[in-house]
């Protein structure tokens, strides 16, 4: 079993640590936050230097702007490095951790319950390190999708920002239900469980969204009227704008 070291106990660092389900050394400038996470996962708080020295895989979950600062302390002892740093290429991480195998993952928040999506890009020396073991380790937190690195930005717009986008969709659906007399709690439960069930059906049918819509939609029926209203309201354009706002204009 790989020994895990984590630098950065913020939202994403904490989520991935919980999702991996293993004890880890935890380093963070906020000692209280590091202690809370280490306690939750059965790990231990340590300095950055010790975290690098005593881990087989060092997970970088600090702020991207701290790359050089953290590397000055961690790079001399680091073995294999996993980067969760947004907007930071494997080339940049390799420059900070020379001659070390680098593995870049972009996870989303559901990794904390083992239901996440983790997009993966290998560094130039990935094959020199425990790549297979690292992929197996991170597979415990969700589904791992390998991509060429330039595609990580649009992927992040879908799977990284997606939970917030979907949460907004639920909020909007609940608000609409409340305006028509439903209670907020019951409307919220309906919307969340319907989203979860829909995802489960799509997963079982190879993500066939068109077939699912066909099954639910009777010609001229209530679902058809609702879908027409969403199209008129610019739902597709709104999501296209959201992805472009994150990833930039479409190539």
Secondary structure, DSSP 8 states (H G I E B T S, - for coil): ---EEEE--SHHHHHHHHHHTS-EEEE-SSHHHHHHHHHHHT-EE--HHHHHHT-SEEEE-S-GGGHHHHHHHHTTT-SEEEE--TT--HHHHHHHSTTSEEEEEEE-GGGGGT-EEEEEEE-TTGGGS-HHHHHHHHHTTEEEEE--GGGHHHHIIIIITHHHHHHHHHHHHHHHHHHTT--HHHHHHHHHHHHHHHHHHHHHTTT-HHHHHHHH--TTSHHHHHHHHHHHTTHHHHHHHHHHHHH-S--
